[in-house]
Amino acid sequence: MLTGMGRDGVEELKAMKDKGAVTIAQDKESSIIHGMPREAIKIDPAAHILPPEGIAELLVALSKKKNGGHQ
């Protein structure tokens, strides 16, 4: 869940988490508008709360783990 206003996508993010997806919300410090990530954090569908750089690093790490450490 990236920067934006309102609750757009929060219920969908929760449904994804409930089905085992890795869910991520952008942190307050790096958000221009923190409304959508704040809602995702508030109702807890975001398993990770990270700045954009941290999101990228997490996605790379998850990709490597899925591929057995191979790129």
N, CA, C and O atoms as a GROMACS GRO file, in nm:
protein
  284
    1MET      N    1   0.086  -0.114   0.000
    1MET     CA    2   0.000   0.000   0.000
    1MET      C    3   0.091   0.122   0.000
    1MET      O    4   0.164   0.146   0.096
    2LEU      N    5   0.086   0.196  -0.109
    2LEU     CA    6   0.173   0.313  -0.121
    2LEU      C    7   0.095   0.440  -0.092
    2LEU      O    8  -0.027   0.439  -0.076
    3THR      N    9   0.168   0.551  -0.085
    3THR     CA   10   0.113   0.681  -0.052
    3THR      C   11  -0.016   0.711  -0.129
    3THR      O   12  -0.027   0.682  -0.248
    4GLY      N   13  -0.112   0.768  -0.059
    4GLY     CA   14  -0.240   0.803  -0.120
    4GLY      C   15  -0.341   0.837  -0.012
    4GLY      O   16  -0.314   0.824   0.107
    5MET      N   17  -0.460   0.881  -0.056
    5MET     CA   18  -0.563   0.925   0.037
    5MET      C   19  -0.671   0.819   0.056
    5MET      O   20  -0.700   0.742  -0.035
    6GLY      N   21  -0.728   0.816   0.175
    6GLY     CA   22  -0.844   0.734   0.201
    6GLY      C   23  -0.814   0.589   0.231
    6GLY      O   24  -0.703   0.552   0.270
    7ARG      N   25  -0.918   0.507   0.211
    7ARG     CA   26  -0.910   0.365   0.244
    7ARG      C   27  -0.901   0.278   0.119
    7ARG      O   28  -0.914   0.156   0.128
    8ASP      N   29  -0.878   0.339   0.004
    8ASP     CA   30  -0.873   0.263  -0.121
    8ASP      C   31  -0.779   0.144  -0.108
    8ASP      O   32  -0.661   0.160  -0.076
    9GLY      N   33  -0.830   0.026  -0.132
    9GLY     CA   34  -0.747  -0.094  -0.136
    9GLY      C   35  -0.722  -0.163  -0.003
    9GLY      O   36  -0.664  -0.272  -0.002
   10VAL      N   37  -0.762  -0.104   0.108
   10VAL     CA   38  -0.731  -0.162   0.238
   10VAL      C   39  -0.798  -0.298   0.256
   10VAL      O   40  -0.734  -0.392   0.302
   11GLU      N   41  -0.924  -0.309   0.221
   11GLU     CA   42  -0.994  -0.437   0.237
   11GLU      C   43  -0.934  -0.543   0.145
   11GLU      O   44  -0.924  -0.660   0.183
   12GLU      N   45  -0.894  -0.502   0.025
   12GLU     CA   46  -0.831  -0.596  -0.067
   12GLU      C   47  -0.696  -0.643  -0.014
   12GLU      O   48  -0.660  -0.760  -0.026
   13LEU      N   49  -0.620  -0.550   0.046
   13LEU     CA   50  -0.491  -0.585   0.105
   13LEU      C   51  -0.512  -0.685   0.219
   13LEU      O   52  -0.435  -0.780   0.233
   14LYS      N   53  -0.616  -0.663   0.299
   14LYS     CA   54  -0.648  -0.756   0.408
   14LYS      C   55  -0.682  -0.894   0.351
   14LYS      O   56  -0.636  -0.996   0.403
   15ALA      N   57  -0.762  -0.898   0.246
   15ALA     CA   58  -0.798  -1.026   0.184
   15ALA      C   59  -0.674  -1.097   0.131
   15ALA      O   60  -0.664  -1.220   0.142
   16MET      N   61  -0.581  -1.023   0.075
   16MET     CA   62  -0.456  -1.082   0.026
   16MET      C   63  -0.376  -1.141   0.143
   16MET      O   64  -0.326  -1.253   0.134
   17LYS      N   65  -0.364  -1.065   0.252
   17LYS     CA   66  -0.290  -1.114   0.369
   17LYS      C   67  -0.354  -1.240   0.425
   17LYS      O   68  -0.286  -1.336   0.462
   18ASP      N   69  -0.488  -1.239   0.430
   18ASP     CA   70  -0.562  -1.355   0.482
   18ASP      C   71  -0.535  -1.480   0.398
   18ASP      O   72  -0.547  -1.592   0.449
   19LYS      N   73  -0.500  -1.464   0.273
   19LYS     CA   74  -0.472  -1.578   0.184
   19LYS      C   75  -0.322  -1.610   0.178
   19LYS      O   76  -0.280  -1.694   0.099
   20GLY      N   77  -0.242  -1.541   0.262
   20GLY     CA   78  -0.100  -1.574   0.272
   20GLY      C   79  -0.006  -1.486   0.193
   20GLY      O   80   0.114  -1.515   0.187
   21ALA      N   81  -0.056  -1.381   0.132
   21ALA     CA   82   0.031  -1.291   0.055
   21ALA      C   83   0.119  -1.208   0.147
   21ALA      O   84   0.082  -1.179   0.261
   22VAL      N   85   0.235  -1.169   0.096
   22VAL     CA   86   0.321  -1.075   0.167
   22VAL      C   87   0.262  -0.937   0.144
   22VAL      O   88   0.246  -0.895   0.029
   23THR      N   89   0.230  -0.866   0.252
   23THR     CA   90   0.168  -0.735   0.240
   23THR      C   91   0.258  -0.628   0.298
   23THR      O   92   0.322  -0.647   0.401
   24ILE      N   93   0.263  -0.514   0.230
   24ILE     CA   94   0.356  -0.408   0.264
   24ILE      C   95   0.284  -0.274   0.258
   24ILE      O   96   0.205  -0.249   0.167
   25ALA      N   97   0.311  -0.188   0.355
   25ALA     CA   98   0.262  -0.050   0.353
   25ALA      C   99   0.382   0.044   0.360
   25ALA      O  100   0.480   0.018   0.429
   26GLN      N  101   0.371   0.153   0.288
   26GLN     CA  102   0.476   0.255   0.291
   26GLN      C  103   0.473   0.325   0.426
   26GLN      O  104   0.366   0.353   0.480
   27ASP      N  105   0.591   0.354   0.481
   27ASP     CA  106   0.598   0.419   0.611
   27ASP      C  107   0.558   0.566   0.602
   27ASP      O  108   0.561   0.627   0.495
   28LYS      N  109   0.521   0.622   0.717
   28LYS     CA  110   0.474   0.761   0.723
   28LYS      C  111   0.582   0.860   0.678
   28LYS      O  112   0.552   0.956   0.607
   29GLU      N  113   0.704   0.836   0.719
   29GLU     CA  114   0.812   0.931   0.692
   29GLU      C  115   0.838   0.951   0.542
   29GLU      O  116   0.877   1.060   0.502
   30SER      N  117   0.816   0.850   0.462
   30SER     CA  118   0.845   0.863   0.319
   30SER      C  119   0.720   0.891   0.234
   30SER      O  120   0.730   0.909   0.113
   31SER      N  121   0.603   0.894   0.297
   31SER     CA  122   0.478   0.916   0.224
   31SER      C  123   0.450   1.065   0.208
   31SER      O  124   0.467   1.143   0.301
   32ILE      N  125   0.406   1.102   0.089
   32ILE     CA  126   0.360   1.239   0.068
   32ILE      C  127   0.224   1.255   0.134
   32ILE      O  128   0.200   1.353   0.205
   33ILE      N  129   0.136   1.160   0.109
   33ILE     CA  130   0.006   1.154   0.174
   33ILE      C  131  -0.004   1.014   0.236
   33ILE      O  132   0.000   0.914   0.165
   34HIS      N  133  -0.016   1.009   0.367
   34HIS     CA  134  -0.007   0.881   0.437
   34HIS      C  135  -0.143   0.817   0.465
   34HIS      O  136  -0.149   0.721   0.541
   35GLY      N  137  -0.251   0.867   0.405
   35GLY     CA  138  -0.385   0.816   0.434
   35GLY      C  139  -0.402   0.668   0.409
   35GLY      O  140  -0.443   0.594   0.499
   36MET      N  141  -0.373   0.621   0.288
   36MET     CA  142  -0.393   0.480   0.255
   36MET      C  143  -0.300   0.389   0.335
   36MET      O  144  -0.347   0.291   0.393
   37PRO      N  145  -0.169   0.419   0.342
   37PRO     CA  146  -0.085   0.332   0.424
   37PRO      C  147  -0.126   0.335   0.572
   37PRO      O  148  -0.121   0.231   0.639
   38ARG      N  149  -0.166   0.452   0.623
   38ARG     CA  150  -0.208   0.462   0.764
   38ARG      C  151  -0.327   0.369   0.790
   38ARG      O  152  -0.331   0.300   0.892
   39GLU      N  153  -0.424   0.367   0.698
   39GLU     CA  154  -0.540   0.279   0.714
   39GLU      C  155  -0.497   0.133   0.710
   39GLU      O  156  -0.550   0.051   0.786
   40ALA      N  157  -0.404   0.100   0.623
   40ALA     CA  158  -0.354  -0.039   0.613
   40ALA      C  159  -0.284  -0.079   0.742
   40ALA      O  160  -0.294  -0.194   0.786
   41ILE      N  161  -0.213   0.013   0.801
   41ILE     CA  162  -0.143  -0.015   0.927
   41ILE      C  163  -0.244  -0.025   1.041
   41ILE      O  164  -0.232  -0.111   1.128
   42LYS      N  165  -0.342   0.063   1.041
   42LYS     CA  166  -0.441   0.070   1.148
   42LYS      C  167  -0.522  -0.060   1.159
   42LYS      O  168  -0.544  -0.108   1.270
   43ILE      N  169  -0.567  -0.116   1.047
   43ILE     CA  170  -0.649  -0.238   1.056
   43ILE      C  171  -0.564  -0.364   1.038
   43ILE      O  172  -0.618  -0.474   1.034
   44ASP      N  173  -0.435  -0.348   1.028
   44ASP     CA  174  -0.336  -0.454   1.034
   44ASP      C  175  -0.325  -0.549   0.914
   44ASP      O  176  -0.283  -0.663   0.934
   45PRO      N  177  -0.360  -0.509   0.790
   45PRO     CA  178  -0.330  -0.601   0.682
   45PRO      C  179  -0.187  -0.588   0.630
   45PRO      O  180  -0.144  -0.667   0.546
   46ALA      N  181  -0.112  -0.491   0.679
   46ALA     CA  182   0.025  -0.474   0.633
   46ALA      C  183   0.121  -0.548   0.725
   46ALA      O  184   0.135  -0.514   0.842
   47ALA      N  185   0.187  -0.651   0.672
   47ALA     CA  186   0.283  -0.728   0.751
   47ALA      C  187   0.415  -0.654   0.767
   47ALA      O  188   0.488  -0.674   0.864
   48HIS      N  189   0.446  -0.566   0.669
   48HIS     CA  190   0.571  -0.490   0.670
   48HIS      C  191   0.538  -0.343   0.649
   48HIS      O  192   0.452  -0.310   0.567
   49ILE      N  193   0.605  -0.254   0.723
   49ILE     CA  194   0.589  -0.110   0.708
   49ILE      C  195   0.727  -0.055   0.679
   49ILE      O  196   0.814  -0.053   0.766
   50LEU      N  197   0.748  -0.010   0.554
   50LEU     CA  198   0.882   0.024   0.508
   50LEU      C  199   0.882   0.147   0.416
   50LEU      O  200   0.780   0.180   0.357
   51PRO      N  201   0.999   0.214   0.405
   51PRO     CA  202   1.014   0.318   0.303
   51PRO      C  203   1.032   0.249   0.167
   51PRO      O  204   1.058   0.129   0.162
   52PRO      N  205   1.018   0.324   0.057
   52PRO     CA  206   1.033   0.262  -0.076
   52PRO      C  207   1.160   0.180  -0.093
   52PRO      O  208   1.156   0.073  -0.154
   53GLU      N  209   1.272   0.227  -0.041
   53GLU     CA  210   1.398   0.152  -0.054
   53GLU      C  211   1.389   0.019   0.018
   53GLU      O  212   1.439  -0.083  -0.031
   54GLY      N  213   1.326   0.019   0.135
   54GLY     CA  214   1.308  -0.103   0.211
   54GLY      C  215   1.214  -0.200   0.142
   54GLY      O  216   1.233  -0.322   0.149
   55ILE      N  217   1.113  -0.146   0.075
   55ILE     CA  218   1.020  -0.231  -0.002
   55ILE      C  219   1.097  -0.301  -0.112
   55ILE      O  220   1.082  -0.422  -0.132
   56ALA      N  221   1.180  -0.225  -0.183
   56ALA     CA  222   1.260  -0.284  -0.291
   56ALA      C  223   1.352  -0.393  -0.237
   56ALA      O  224   1.363  -0.501  -0.296
   57GLU      N  225   1.419  -0.365  -0.125
   57GLU     CA  226   1.510  -0.464  -0.066
   57GLU      C  227   1.434  -0.590  -0.023
   57GLU      O  228   1.483  -0.702  -0.043
   58LEU      N  229   1.316  -0.573   0.034
   58LEU     CA  230   1.236  -0.689   0.076
   58LEU      C  231   1.195  -0.772  -0.045
   58LEU      O  232   1.202  -0.895  -0.042
   59LEU      N  233   1.152  -0.706  -0.152
   59LEU     CA  234   1.111  -0.778  -0.272
   59LEU      C  235   1.227  -0.856  -0.334
   59LEU      O  236   1.209  -0.968  -0.380
   60VAL      N  237   1.347  -0.796  -0.334
   60VAL     CA  238   1.465  -0.866  -0.386
   60VAL      C  239   1.495  -0.987  -0.298
   60VAL      O  240   1.521  -1.096  -0.349
   61ALA      N  241   1.491  -0.968  -0.166
   61ALA     CA  242   1.520  -1.079  -0.074
   61ALA      C  243   1.418  -1.192  -0.091
   61ALA      O  244   1.454  -1.310  -0.092
   62LEU      N  245   1.290  -1.156  -0.103
   62LEU     CA  246   1.188  -1.259  -0.122
   62LEU      C  247   1.205  -1.331  -0.254
   62LEU      O  248   1.182  -1.452  -0.263
   63SER      N  249   1.245  -1.258  -0.356
   63SER     CA  250   1.268  -1.318  -0.488
   63SER      C  251   1.384  -1.417  -0.481
   63SER      O  252   1.376  -1.526  -0.537
   64LYS      N  253   1.490  -1.379  -0.414
   64LYS     CA  254   1.605  -1.468  -0.400
   64LYS      C  255   1.569  -1.592  -0.320
   64LYS      O  256   1.611  -1.703  -0.353
   65LYS      N  257   1.491  -1.574  -0.215
   65LYS     CA  258   1.448  -1.687  -0.132
   65LYS      C  259   1.362  -1.783  -0.214
   65LYS      O  260   1.379  -1.904  -0.205
   66LYS      N  261   1.271  -1.728  -0.294
   66LYS     CA  262   1.184  -1.811  -0.377
   66LYS      C  263   1.264  -1.889  -0.481
   66LYS      O  264   1.230  -2.003  -0.514
   67ASN      N  265   1.371  -1.828  -0.532
   67ASN     CA  266   1.455  -1.892  -0.633
   67ASN      C  267   1.571  -1.969  -0.572
   67ASN      O  268   1.666  -2.004  -0.642
   68GLY      N  269   1.565  -1.996  -0.446
   68GLY     CA  270   1.670  -2.073  -0.380
   68GLY      C  271   1.802  -1.999  -0.371
   68GLY      O  272   1.908  -2.062  -0.368
   69GLY      N  273   1.797  -1.865  -0.367
   69GLY     CA  274   1.918  -1.785  -0.358
   69GLY      C  275   1.982  -1.755  -0.490
   69GLY      O  276   2.084  -1.686  -0.495
   70HIS      N  277   1.924  -1.805  -0.600
   70HIS     CA  278   1.978  -1.779  -0.733
   70HIS      C  279   1.902  -1.665  -0.799
   70HIS      O  280   1.782  -1.648  -0.779
   71GLN      N  281   1.975  -1.588  -0.877
   71GLN     CA  282   1.909  -1.478  -0.949
   71GLN      C  283   1.868  -1.521  -1.086
   71GLN      O  284   1.811  -1.441  -1.161
   0.00000   0.00000   0.00000
